[in-house]
């Protein structure tokens, strides 16, 4: 029973920790993109919960997914890819395909920033290959994937393909969706860029003028909508000839990117916009060209590490090894659990068996077990004595002092019998105030000696109530009769009828 209680306590404690951990993770995740935190602070907060053990698998995947996104915002591309791929492996294993797709899209976004459009396109197609059962999650993934493909094709000058993907993305528009305005703005920015690519500057300007810049502190909206919107508006000012305003807007965009540590974004923006100044403003062209050189080595040193093999071989292998370690730990836990269950079942069996053969009040063996042991001794022709014991005037004890005191008397007597008996003797409660001892011994004198020791011990016992307790004993030994129990019982009644507090036996 103590093992069951311990298991219950451990299980209850584990469940409590599990609940607390998941609540803590939810709280941390809800603040991942809060503008009050820097990227490093966000990373520190997510790392606090990254290695928590008792966490729901979906929450664990969310931790790695968000951490991957923050690493991308902080320009730590190798770490972004490591956590992103780890999240994909975890999500695939748990069949959380929404997160698998989401992480592929995040990886694609990173490779687009690093001008690896071929890799980005491969990753987006991979994101679309999963079967996602939840309709809302499926809608979000497919809409986002098509918008990213439209953005990719727009940036690489494939305007018609970009427009086709934008049209496909419109099939998933749901106005009440929490990201409806963000997605709509992103579509319009891509459309404006497509018109820009076709040199239809007026149409591009009309679209940009119709976009209301959202007031938000959400870093994802700032990076995905506000900064791209300002970049396009800066380009439009060059096309319309207002170079001063264009330069002012360019500097504002670069400042926003620098504050957030978006070095790759700054480099990409400068590489796109600097050539536009070459003829119209050589001074600005020279200024931005110098900044490009300063940024290039820092960003490209990270880009050179990134390849398909790097992602899916190195980090795939690393994750596989961690999974092997987890599998070994799980196996050990399963073995321990099985052992604990088997031990518990054994304890329950032993307790059940003990309860079936013992008396609950005195812990002596019960009458049913007496019959089994007695018949076994007879069948095997064991030499033994039957010692019958009855408490004298026990009814008076109950009547005068109550049944609770009577129970105390029976318990103390049984404990006294067990303390003084030989190890070859077994004590049984036959019912009421009657006990029996089966004593395996070779000589009758040994049994007589035991019976007298028990009688004298009871006679000398002190009680809280002002009373005296004695016992009468009847005894029989192997070979004296065919039915030893009956003979011992007759001798017991002779003791009671001849003055009590004595031992009677047949010579």
Beta strands, then each sheet from edge to edge (+ up, - down):
strand 1: 384-391
strand 2: 425-431
strand 3: 434-440
strand 4: 471-477
strand 5: 503-505
sheet 1: 2+ 3- 1+ 4- 5-
end
